[in-house]
Amino acid sequence: MALFLFLLLVAVALGIIGFVIEGLFYLLIIGVLVFLGALVLSGVRLGRRRGSRPAR
């Protein structure tokens, strides 16, 4: 959970910097990619957690 929140913080910071400062649009793109990576990571962790419980 801490890694997910850290990645979200980094994505937001990169997105804001890339949007505000001209010529650093690539930081906005990197921020979006980090955000998508954080979502994928949380989805994988959530999927693993559900599958580990035995069915009743």
Contacts in CASP RR format, 6 or more apart in sequence:
PFRMAT RR
TARGET T0000
AUTHOR 0000-0000-0000
METHOD contacts of the structure
MODEL  1
MALFLFLLLVAVALGIIGFVIEGLFYLLIIGVLVFLGALVLSGVRLGRRR
GSRPAR
3 41 0 8 1.000
4 38 0 8 1.000
4 41 0 8 1.000
4 42 0 8 1.000
4 45 0 8 1.000
7 34 0 8 1.000
7 35 0 8 1.000
7 37 0 8 1.000
7 38 0 8 1.000
7 41 0 8 1.000
8 35 0 8 1.000
8 38 0 8 1.000
10 31 0 8 1.000
10 34 0 8 1.000
11 31 0 8 1.000
11 32 0 8 1.000
11 34 0 8 1.000
11 35 0 8 1.000
11 38 0 8 1.000
12 31 0 8 1.000
12 35 0 8 1.000
14 27 0 8 1.000
14 28 0 8 1.000
14 30 0 8 1.000
14 31 0 8 1.000
14 34 0 8 1.000
15 27 0 8 1.000
15 28 0 8 1.000
15 31 0 8 1.000
15 32 0 8 1.000
17 24 0 8 1.000
17 27 0 8 1.000
18 24 0 8 1.000
18 25 0 8 1.000
18 26 0 8 1.000
18 27 0 8 1.000
18 28 0 8 1.000
19 28 0 8 1.000
21 27 0 8 1.000
END
